[in-house]
Amino acid sequence: MTKVAVVMGSTSDWPTMRLAVKQLSELEIDYDTKVISAHRMPETLTKFGRDARNGGYNVIIAGAGGAAHLPGMLAANTTLPVIGVPIKTRTLSGMDSLLSIVQMPGGVPVATMAIGDAGAVNAALFAAAILAVTDSRVADRLQNFRSAQTRRAIESEATLDD
Ligand SMILES: Nc1c(C(=O)O)ncn1[C@@H]1O[C@H](COP(=O)(O)O)[C@@H](O)[C@H]1O
């Protein structure tokens, strides 16, 4: 059984991170949600990262805002793929989150998504793509998602005014 961990630095990240969870649900992918802050809960963070693989997770999605060290610190503690979601911030519009997540030192990668809601959805889709390498049922559901999206995009042309 494949499973994704959806981790966020604060409950205040939930309005964005719930979109990742919604997308995982739509693809019938099993997940757990966790609120773990690298800054506020450093020991919990280390333990979660170290135990994640044996805990049955295949991929970690990690969303954080501002000085967003959570995805990088999870990646430092596991060799599972970590997908980072930069949360949009009021002060710097999420550029702070983006740069904190994307600028990892060589050797410890985090797959960084776009800032905000679209990034959260894409994190779920990217997690699905990773799982689909070895799980043909997830691959089929992902292909169906793409096909439906293509159909909607083509049909949307008909809604243009003259
Ligand atoms: N970036 C981090 C980390 C971390 O990286 O460990 N822990 C909390 N945070 C972020 O702080 C922001 C404000 O959090 P609060 O709303 O709890 O003050 C959130 O976006 C959270 O992800």
Ligand as a Chemical Component Dictionary entry (heavy atoms), coordinates in Angstrom:
data_LIG
# 
_chem_comp.id                   LIG 
_chem_comp.type                 NON-POLYMER 
_chem_comp.pdbx_formal_charge   0 
_chem_comp.three_letter_code    LIG 
# 
loop_
_chem_comp_atom.comp_id 
_chem_comp_atom.atom_id 
_chem_comp_atom.alt_atom_id 
_chem_comp_atom.type_symbol 
_chem_comp_atom.charge 
_chem_comp_atom.model_Cartn_x 
_chem_comp_atom.model_Cartn_y 
_chem_comp_atom.model_Cartn_z 
_chem_comp_atom.pdbx_ordinal 
LIG N1 N1 N 0 8.214 27.895 7.902  1  
LIG C1 C1 C 0 7.722 27.443 9.039  2  
LIG C2 C2 C 0 8.235 26.436 9.856  3  
LIG C3 C3 C 0 9.443 25.630 9.545  4  
LIG O1 O1 O 0 9.965 25.745 8.414  5  
LIG O2 O2 O 0 9.843 24.853 10.396 6  
LIG N2 N2 N 0 7.459 26.293 10.918 7  
LIG C4 C4 C 0 6.432 27.156 10.796 8  
LIG N3 N3 N 0 6.602 27.852 9.648  9  
LIG C5 C5 C 0 5.688 28.784 9.011  10 
LIG O3 O3 O 0 5.363 29.913 9.743  11 
LIG C6 C6 C 0 4.197 30.460 9.135  12 
LIG C7 C7 C 0 3.387 31.181 10.179 13 
LIG O4 O4 O 0 2.954 30.265 11.148 14 
LIG P1 P1 P 0 1.888 30.705 12.259 15 
LIG O5 O5 O 0 0.640 31.107 11.513 16 
LIG O6 O6 O 0 1.687 29.471 13.106 17 
LIG O7 O7 O 0 2.507 31.846 13.016 18 
LIG C8 C8 C 0 3.455 29.291 8.491  19 
LIG O8 O8 O 0 3.330 29.517 7.083  20 
LIG C9 C9 C 0 4.357 28.123 8.776  21 
LIG O9 O9 O 0 4.473 27.195 7.706  22 
# 
loop_
_chem_comp_bond.comp_id 
_chem_comp_bond.atom_id_1 
_chem_comp_bond.atom_id_2 
_chem_comp_bond.value_order 
_chem_comp_bond.pdbx_ordinal 
LIG N1 C1 SING 1  
LIG C1 C2 DOUB 2  
LIG C1 N3 SING 3  
LIG C2 C3 SING 4  
LIG C2 N2 SING 5  
LIG C3 O1 DOUB 6  
LIG C3 O2 SING 7  
LIG N2 C4 DOUB 8  
LIG C4 N3 SING 9  
LIG N3 C5 SING 10 
LIG C5 O3 SING 11 
LIG C5 C9 SING 12 
LIG O3 C6 SING 13 
LIG C6 C7 SING 14 
LIG C6 C8 SING 15 
LIG C7 O4 SING 16 
LIG O4 P1 SING 17 
LIG P1 O5 DOUB 18 
LIG P1 O6 SING 19 
LIG P1 O7 SING 20 
LIG C8 O8 SING 21 
LIG C8 C9 SING 22 
LIG C9 O9 SING 23 
# 
